[in-house]
């Protein structure tokens, strides 16, 4: 007789900026997932608790039905709900892989590539410090990096001063690493359409792989105003949570790369639909993976292995504390590529002791201010 896949227990662990979910079936099988709704992790915990009453007793095999019921039950939206559903969905797919004794990537259609190319997010700092970090990433085998070009001090600069400094910074990075390195530029929602267009025009000669989020993600139409007037590929989507939001960015915003996050954009069930929608428009996928913990990172790799238009995966160091203590093993990284495990499901387990003792991150409301004291964009 097949093992019972009915869910008997829903557990959650808030650790640092992540919320990990573990589902246990009546037969004792477990599946894990991670929410990356990092700003308010304790709010995600409460949403998972609210959803637990529905999940206990449900058949863990009905993944699509569970997604739709959790999302459509109250007509609610947003990153907190998206984080909760995403963690639960990953755990359901982990269970599914263990039930069929196959890795999740195999259930998603098998390999479309040997490994997932990692894009190292380099640390911020002075120009010299960012150049040094970029070179260090190159020496470690990375062939793609992302730089957080716009920093807090730029809000207090005059327009010409700001543009000159940002261009000089990027020119120095390109000069250091050469043309063999793909470089993505993160502007982190810090500009308006007009001044971002002026900046991107001057960055274009240095051949960035993309420019991400020059303006706030409030409007696909406003983003389209920028895309229409620049020659650099544009990227957006890290704060989007559904196919309905991504449809507008894909069809209206003039982007070349979508940036969904498996920890807020609906887990495997929903994110693979986002990737397919992008593929139909000849767009690449560059998932948002910061500050992903070990489970979300591995989930991205499983999806990336099986997704044909997966361009490159944003990546932060996983072989550090507290990440390595959260699970029994982390995602393998070799020569700038990430690899999934061949074990059933996601191939990793949570370390309860480390998660139970871990602090929970809180993010103060402390936005960047302009020199007149007004709140800057972000």
C-alpha positions in Angstrom: 0.0 0.0 0.0 1.3 3.5 -0.8 2.3 5.6 2.2 -0.3 8.1 3.4 0.4 11.6 2.1 -2.1 13.3 4.3 -0.5 16.1 6.2 -0.4 15.5 10.0 1.7 18.4 11.2 2.8 21.8 10.1 5.9 23.3 11.8 7.6 26.6 11.3 10.9 28.1 12.3 11.6 31.8 12.1 15.4 32.2 11.8 17.2 35.4 10.9 15.2 36.8 8.0 13.7 33.5 6.8 10.7 31.4 7.9 11.2 27.7 7.3 8.2 25.4 7.1 8.2 21.6 7.6 5.2 19.4 6.7 5.0 15.9 8.1 2.6 13.3 6.7 0.7 10.7 8.6 3.3 8.1 7.5 6.2 10.3 8.9 7.5 11.7 5.6 8.7 15.3 5.8 9.0 18.2 3.3 10.6 21.6 3.9 10.4 25.0 2.3 11.5 28.6 3.0 9.8 32.0 2.9 12.1 34.9 1.9 9.7 37.6 2.8 12.5 39.0 4.9 11.1 42.3 6.1 8.5 40.9 8.4 9.3 37.2 9.1 7.1 37.0 12.2 4.1 38.1 10.1 4.8 35.2 7.8 4.7 32.8 10.8 1.2 34.0 11.7 0.0 33.5 8.1 1.4 29.9 8.1 -0.3 29.3 11.4 -3.6 30.5 9.9 -3.2 28.2 6.9 -2.3 25.2 9.1 -5.9 24.4 10.0 -6.6 23.9 6.3 -3.5 21.9 5.6 -3.7 19.3 8.4 -5.6 16.4 7.1 -5.3 17.4 3.4 -3.7 15.2 0.8 -0.1 16.4 0.2 -0.3 15.3 -3.4 -2.8 17.9 -4.4 -0.2 20.7 -4.8 -2.0 22.8 -7.4 -5.3 22.7 -5.6 -3.6 23.7 -2.3 -2.0 26.7 -4.0 -5.2 27.9 -5.4 -7.2 27.4 -2.2 -4.7 29.2 0.0 -4.4 32.1 -2.5 -8.1 32.5 -3.5 -9.7 31.8 -0.1 -9.9 35.5 1.0 -8.9 37.4 -2.1 -5.8 38.6 -0.2 -2.5 39.6 -1.8 1.0 40.7 -1.0 4.5 39.6 0.0 3.6 38.2 3.4 0.9 35.9 2.0 3.2 35.1 -0.9 6.0 34.1 1.5 3.8 31.8 3.5 2.3 30.1 0.4 5.8 29.8 -1.2 7.3 28.0 1.8 4.4 25.6 2.0 4.5 24.9 -1.7 8.2 24.1 -1.7 7.6 21.7 1.2 4.8 20.0 -0.8 7.1 19.6 -3.8 9.8 18.2 -1.4 7.2 15.7 -0.2 6.2 14.9 -3.7 9.9 14.1 -4.7 10.3 11.8 -1.7 7.0 10.1 -2.5 8.2 9.2 -6.0 11.9 8.8 -4.9 13.1 11.5 -7.4 14.7 14.9 -7.0 12.3 17.8 -7.6 14.2 18.9 -10.7 13.4 15.5 -12.2 9.7 15.9 -11.6 9.8 19.4 -13.2 10.9 17.8 -16.5 14.5 16.9 -16.0 17.7 18.7 -16.8 17.9 21.5 -19.4 21.5 22.3 -18.3 24.3 20.7 -16.4 24.6 23.4 -13.8 23.1 26.7 -12.8 25.5 29.7 -13.4 25.8 31.8 -10.3 25.9 35.6 -10.2 27.8 36.7 -7.2 26.4 39.8 -5.4 29.4 41.8 -4.5 29.6 43.8 -1.3 29.1 47.6 -1.3 31.7 50.1 -0.2 34.1 52.5 -1.8 35.0 52.2 -5.5 38.2 50.5 -4.6 36.4 48.1 -2.2 33.8 47.1 -4.8 36.5 46.6 -7.5 38.4 44.4 -5.1 35.3 42.4 -4.3 34.6 42.0 -8.0 38.1 40.7 -8.7 37.8 38.3 -5.8 34.6 36.9 -7.3 36.3 36.5 -10.6 39.2 34.7 -9.0 36.8 32.4 -7.3 35.5 31.3 -10.7 32.4 33.4 -11.1 31.6 34.6 -14.6 28.8 36.9 -13.5 28.5 39.4 -10.7 25.9 42.0 -9.6 26.9 45.3 -8.2 24.7 47.4 -5.9 25.8 50.5 -7.7 23.5 53.1 -6.1 24.4 53.6 -2.4 22.9 55.7 0.4 25.3 58.6 -0.1 24.1 59.2 -3.7 20.8 60.5 -2.4 22.7 63.6 -1.0 24.5 64.4 -4.3 23.5 66.8 -7.0 22.4 65.3 -10.3 25.6 65.8 -12.2 27.8 64.7 -9.3 25.7 61.6 -8.7 25.7 60.5 -12.4 29.4 61.1 -12.7 30.2 59.1 -9.6 28.0 56.2 -10.5 29.4 56.0 -14.1 33.0 56.3 -12.8 32.3 53.4 -10.3 31.0 51.1 -13.0 33.7 52.0 -15.4 36.3 51.1 -12.8 34.7 47.7 -12.2 34.4 46.9 -16.0 38.1 47.9 -16.5 39.2 45.6 -13.6 37.3 42.5 -14.6 37.3 42.9 -18.4 34.6 41.8 -20.9 34.6 38.1 -19.9 32.6 39.0 -16.8 28.9 39.6 -17.1 27.9 42.5 -14.8 24.4 43.3 -13.6 23.6 46.7 -12.2 21.2 47.1 -9.3 19.9 50.6 -8.8 17.6 49.4 -6.0 14.5 51.5 -6.8 16.3 54.7 -5.9 15.6 56.9 -8.9 12.9 58.6 -11.0 12.3 57.8 -14.6 13.9 60.9 -16.0 17.2 60.9 -14.0 17.5 57.1 -14.4 17.3 57.4 -18.2 20.1 59.9 -18.1 22.3 57.7 -16.0 21.6 54.5 -18.0 22.5 56.2 -21.2 26.0 56.9 -19.8 26.3 53.4 -18.4 25.5 51.7 -21.7 29.0 51.9 -23.3 30.3 49.7 -20.5 28.0 46.8 -21.6 26.1 45.8 -18.4 24.2 42.5 -18.7 21.2 44.4 -17.3 20.0 47.3 -15.2 17.6 46.3 -12.4 14.9 48.4 -10.7 16.0 52.0 -11.4 12.6 53.1 -10.2 10.2 51.9 -7.5 8.1 48.8 -8.6 4.8 50.6 -8.2 3.9 50.8 -11.9 4.7 48.7 -15.0 3.7 51.7 -17.1 6.3 53.9 -15.4 8.9 51.2 -15.8 8.1 51.1 -19.5 8.8 54.8 -19.8 12.4 54.0 -18.8 12.8 50.9 -20.9 11.6 52.6 -24.1 14.3 55.3 -23.9 17.4 53.2 -23.0 19.5 50.6 -25.0 20.5 48.4 -22.0 18.4 45.2 -21.1 16.2 45.9 -18.2 15.3 43.6 -15.3 12.5 43.7 -12.7 10.2 41.6 -10.6 11.8 40.8 -7.2 8.8 42.3 -5.3 6.2 40.7 -7.5 4.3 37.7 -6.1 1.9 36.4 -8.8 1.6 35.6 -12.5 -0.9 38.4 -12.7 1.6 41.0 -11.6 4.4 39.5 -13.8 2.1 39.5 -16.8 1.9 43.3 -16.7 5.7 43.6 -16.4 6.3 41.1 -19.2 3.8 42.6 -21.6 4.0 46.3 -20.7 7.3 47.2 -19.0 9.8 46.5 -21.8 12.0 44.2 -19.6 14.4 41.6 -20.9 14.8 39.6 -17.7 12.2 38.7 -15.0 13.4 38.5 -11.4 10.9 36.2 -9.5 11.9 34.9 -6.0 10.7 31.3 -5.2 10.4 32.3 -1.6 7.6 34.9 -2.3 6.4 34.3 -5.8 4.4 31.1 -5.1 7.0 28.4 -4.8 7.6 25.9 -7.6 3.9 25.7 -8.6 3.6 29.4 -9.4 7.1 30.4 -10.4 7.4 27.8 -13.1 4.4 29.5 -14.7 6.1 32.9 -14.5 9.2 31.3 -16.2 7.0 29.9 -19.0 5.3 33.2 -19.5 8.7 34.9 -19.8 9.9 32.1 -22.2 7.0 32.8 -24.5 8.2 36.4 -24.8 11.8 35.4 -25.3 12.8 36.8 -21.9 15.4 35.3 -19.5 15.0 34.5 -15.9 17.4 35.9 -13.3 15.8 34.9 -9.9 16.0 37.1 -6.9 18.0 35.2 -4.3 19.0 37.7 -1.6 18.7 37.2 1.3 17.8 33.6 0.5 18.7 30.9 3.0 19.8 27.4 2.2 16.4 25.9 1.3 15.2 28.7 -1.0 18.7 28.7 -2.7 18.4 24.9 -3.3 14.8 25.3 -4.5 15.9 27.9 -7.1 18.7 25.5 -8.3 16.2 22.7 -8.8 13.9 25.0 -10.9 16.9 26.5 -12.7 18.2 23.1 -13.8 14.9 22.4 -15.5 14.0 25.8 -16.9 15.4 26.6 -20.4 15.3 30.4 -20.2 17.1 30.5 -16.8 19.9 33.0 -17.5 21.9 33.2 -14.3 21.1 32.9 -10.6 21.8 35.7 -8.1 23.9 34.3 -5.3 25.3 35.2 -1.9 27.8 33.0 0.0 26.1 30.0 1.6 29.1 28.4 3.2 29.0 30.8 6.2 27.2 31.0 9.5 24.4 31.0 10.3 23.4 29.4 6.9 25.5 26.2 7.3 24.0 25.5 10.7 20.4 25.7 9.4 20.5 22.5 7.4 22.4 19.3 7.1 24.1 20.4 3.9 24.2 23.4 1.6 24.0 23.8 -2.2 27.2 22.7 -3.9 29.1 25.5 -5.7 32.0 24.8 -8.1 33.7 27.0 -10.6 30.9 29.6 -10.5 28.1 27.0 -10.9 25.4 25.7 -8.5 24.3 22.1 -8.5 21.2 20.3 -7.1 21.4 17.1 -5.2 20.2 13.9 -6.8 18.5 12.7 -3.6 14.7 12.6 -3.5 12.9 15.9 -3.0 15.2 18.9 -2.3 17.8 16.6 -0.8 18.3 18.5 2.5 16.9 18.5 6.0 16.5 21.3 8.7 18.6 21.5 11.8 16.0 22.0 14.5 18.4 22.9 17.3 20.1 25.7 15.3 16.8 27.1 14.1 15.1 27.0 17.5 17.9 29.1 19.0 18.4 31.5 16.1 17.5 35.2 16.5 14.8 36.7 14.2 15.9 39.7 12.1 14.0 43.0 12.5 14.4 45.8 10.0 13.9 49.3 11.4 12.0 51.9 9.5 15.0 54.0 8.6 14.7 55.1 4.9 17.4 57.1 3.2 16.9 60.8 3.4 17.8 63.6 1.0 19.7 66.6 2.2 16.5 68.5 3.0 15.3 65.7 5.2 12.6 64.3 2.8 12.3 60.6 2.3 14.2 59.3 -0.7 13.1 56.6 -3.1 13.8 53.0 -2.4 
